[in-house]
Amino acid sequence: MENLDYYNRDYKRQERASFTVGEKTIYPIGYDALDKTIYVPERTLYIGHFHTSHYGNFLFDNLARLWYVVSHREEKLLFAYTSNGFDLRNYPAYLHILSYFGITENNLLYITKPASFSCLIEPEMSFIHDRYYTLDYIDIYDYIRSQINTSRYPRCEKVYFTRTHLKRHKEVGEAIFERFFQMNGYTVLAPESLSFEEQVGIVNNCSVLASIEGTLAHNFVFANRGGQIRPRQIILKKQSCIIPRQFMINQAVGIPAEYIEVYKEPFKGFPINYDRGPFLLCWNDEIRKFADKEGMQVPRVSCVGISSDYIVYTFKCIYYLLKHICKKFYRFLKQ
């Protein structure tokens, strides 16, 4: 595994994020100062560049400038953004989350051509992956949580967020871990089947949140840090690669996660990277030690189940490899 101490360093920057205000022209990718600009007279807040439509990146990276809205709630603004070719207005789930900050289709400006602003506010990012977070970052998620009546949602003491219900998922072997947590009193939930408010309410109301690493685990930003019981997070590591974003989130929340290494990487070059996978999860000594320490029951592990996971994982690796070769060949033909 990579150097854990390096990634588990202190990312917190003690000072608050800052912002600039003034006249400015924004040039999207592919344009320069010679191109004609449109003029925007309204006082505008630049909320950033959205480089991907990935939900995790949107929720935990792209909201990082909205601390300004939290601290200037009465200010009437237009909101502008740039992107790598996708329009936020085509993503109702994202617009719904943005609505908590007063951002709607009517006051959202997608900059696709050079635009000159009479007054553009540019808040500093309160979070940059693997670099730093400021004291303002967690305020964004506390603000969302404060606007949701979390008492409306079930109080499940122990929750396990699963990915097994997804039609397409990159993990193989999660089912036995889902069964393990379920037989020990955890409520197993598939976040994609819940509304955003339900997810926030359930994380806020639970005492223990368990999941494999990734976007599911990042939801811990909505944990209730002000309750009588200190919330706890358990993360199943699905790869040797370390995700700094999770360390940063746990530092911002002020509660470290407990990691259990359950990954197996039998083939060199896989997973392709920390996001694309595929990932193989295996029942091993680490999870047995955790179960013994917690006094938890363990499920029966069958050789047939292990063998079938290895077969599925092998086919996924072959599929990813062929897909990669086809992409390279296609790019070669286009040259």
N, C-alpha and C positions, 0 to 999 in steps of 0.2 A: 504494500500500500504506500501511497505517497507520504511525504513528510507531514505528519499530522500537526506537529508543533508550528510549522510555518503557517498553515491555514488557520490554526486556532489562535492566532495572534490577536492583539487588540486593534480592531478596526475603527473604533469610535474617535471621531474628531470632536474636541471639546466645544468649539465655538459653533454658534448657530449658522445655518445657511444664509447667504446674502442674495441680493437681487440688484439688477440694473434697470434704469428707466430712461427712455429717450427715443429720439427718432432713429429708425433703422430700416434697412431693406434686407429681406431674406431671399436668398437665391436657392431654390431647390436644386437637387442634383441634375446636371445637364444644362443649366443656365448660368450666365455670367452677367457682368455689369453692362454689357452692350445690349442686352435684351430689354424690351419694353416692360415696364412694371405697372401693376395696378396699385391704386392708392387706397389705403384703409384709414379713414379719419378717426374711428373709434379707439378708445383706450383698450388695448389688447394685451392679453397674457399669453405668452408662448409656453405651451405645455410640453413641448419636446418633439423629438423625432422618433417615430414608431417604426423600428427596423424589422419587426416580425409580428405576425398576428397570433403568436403563441400565447395562450392564456396566462401561463405563469410569468412570462416576461411582461405582459401587460399589467398584471395586478401587482407585481412585486418590484418591477423596475420602472415602468413608464409612468407611474403615478408619483414619482419621486419629486417632481416640481410643485405638486399640489399643496405642499405645506403652506405656500403663500396664500392660497384660498382659505385654509384653516385659520390663519392669523389675520386675514383681511376679509371677513365674511360679508361685510356690508357693501363692499365695493362692486359696482356694476361694471362688468367686463365682457369683452368678446374674447373667445379662446381660439388660438391658432396652433396648428401643428403641421409637421411634415412627415412623410413616411416613405417606405420603400415600395410604394405602389398600391397600398390597400387603404380603403376609405373606412374610417371608423363608423360612419353612418350606416354601413352595411353589416355591422356587428351589434345587434340589439342588446346582447348580454353586456358588452363593454359600455354601451351608451347608458344602460341601466345603472352600472356602477358609477359612471361619471356624473349621473344626475344627482348623486349625493353631494356633489360639489357645485351644484347649480349649472352644470354643463348640459346643454340640450342640442338637438339638431339645429335649432334656430340661432344659437349663439356660438356655434362651432364652425371654424373656418379651416378648410383643408387647403393648404398652400401647394398648388401644383404649378404655378407660374410665379415669377419674381413679384414680390409684394413690398410696397413701401408704406411703413406705418408712421403715423404722426406721433404716437406714444406706445412703445412696445415695452412691456415688463418682461424681463427674463430672469426668472428665479434660478438659483443655483440648484443643481441636483443634490438632493439630500441623501442619495444612495447611489454609489457606483460599484458594480459587482467586482469583488476582489480588490477594491481600493480603500473605500471608506464609507461610513454613514455618519450623518450628523444627528444632533439631538432632536431635530425636527422630524426625522423619518417615521418614528413610531407614532407621532401625533396624527399622521395621516390615517392610520388604521384605527387608532383610538377614536378619531372623529367619526369614521364610518360606523364603528361599533356603538357610539353614543346615540346615533340616529336610528338604531334598530332596537325595537322592543324585544330584547333577548328572552324575557320571561315568558313570551308566547311559545317558545320552542322547548322541546323535551330536555329534561336534565338527565343525560346519560352519564353516569359517573365515569365509566371507562369506555372509550370509543376507539374502534379500529377502522380507519379509512382504507378501503380496498380499491384496486384497479382491475380486479378479475371480471367485473361486469362490463367493461369496455369491449366494444366489438373488435377493435384492433388495439392490442397493447404489446409493448416491447418486452415485458417481463414473462419469464417462464418459471413455474414452480411456486407461485405465491399462494396457491390454494391451501397448502398444508399449514401455512402461517396464519391464514385467515381462520382456518379451523381451530388452530391452537389458541388464538385469542378469544374466539367465540366460546369455546368450551371452558374458558376461565373467566367468564362473566363480562366480556367486552361486547358492546353493541357494534355489529359490523354494518357499516354504511358505505354506499357508493356515492361520492359527492356529486357526480354528474347527474344523479337522479334527484338531487335536492336543489331548491332555489338558492340564490346567493345569500339571502337572509337566513335561510335554514342552516346553511353551512356556518355562517358567522355565529348564529345563536347556539348551535351545538358545540362549537369549539369554545365559545365563551362560557358555556354552562358545564363543561366536563372537567373532571379532575385529572384525567390521564388521556392523552391523545397518542395513539400508536399508528404507524404507517410505514411503508417503504419510503426511502428518501425521494426527493423531487418536489413537484408542485404541491402534492398532498401535504407534505410535512411543512411547507412554507406557510400553510394556513395558521400555524401557531402564532402568527402576529396578532390574531384575534383572541388569544387567550386572556382570561380575566386575571390580571396581575394584582388587582386590588381586593380580591376576596380573602376570606379567612383561611382557605386551603390553598397552598402554593401549587399551581398546576404543574403537571409533569409531562414530559414528552419522550417517547420511545421511538427510535428510528431504526429500521432494518436497512443496513447498507447493502445495496445491490451491485456495487462495483468497487474496484480498488481506487479509482479516480475519486478525488475529494471535491465536493461542491462547496466553494467558499460562501456562496449566498446563504446557505443554511446556518453556518457559523455566525454570519453577520446578523441574521434575523434573531437568533437566540441571544446574541449579545445585546441587541437593541431591546428585546423583551426582558432581558435580565435573568433568564432561566436557561441553563445549558441543557442540551439534549443528551439522552443516554443512547449510545450507538451499539447495535449488535451486528457483527459482520456475518452475513449469511450468503454472500456471493460466491460463485465459482466461475473461474475464467479459464476453461480448458483449452481454448484456441487463441493463438497469438493474433493480435489485431482486432479482437472483439472483447468488449463492445467497441464500436467504431469511434464513439466519443461519449461523453457523460450524459448526453441527451438522447442520441439516436438508438443506442442499444446494439443488438439485443442483450438482455440480461438474464442470467441463470441464477435462481435462488435455490439453495439446498439446505436441508435440515442437517445441522452439524453440531460440533461440541460447544460452540459459542452460544447457540440458542438453548442447548441443554443446561449449560452453566447458569444462564439467565433464569430458566424455569426452576432449577434447584434453589437458587437464591430467593426467588419470589414465592416458592412453595406452590408452583403451578402444575396442573396436570399436563401430560404430553400426549399428543395423538399417536396412533399407530402409524409407523412409516413402512410402507410396503416397497419391496424391490421393484414391483411392476410399475408403481407410480414414479419412482426415481428413474427407471429406464425410459419410460414414456416421456418424461421431462427432458432427458438428454436427447432423445430422438427429435422432439419438437424443436429444441434449441439448435440442434445441428442443422435442421432444415431451414430455420430462420437465418442462421449464419450464411448458408449457401445462397439463400434468396437475396440477402443484403449484398453479398459479394457479387453475384450476377448483376444486380441492379447497379452497383457501382461501376462495373466493367462496361455495361451498356451506356451509362451516362458518359464515361470517358470516350468511348467509341463514337458516340453521337457528337460530342464536342470536337473530336478529331475530324469527322466528316464535314462539319460546318466551317472549318478553317479554310 
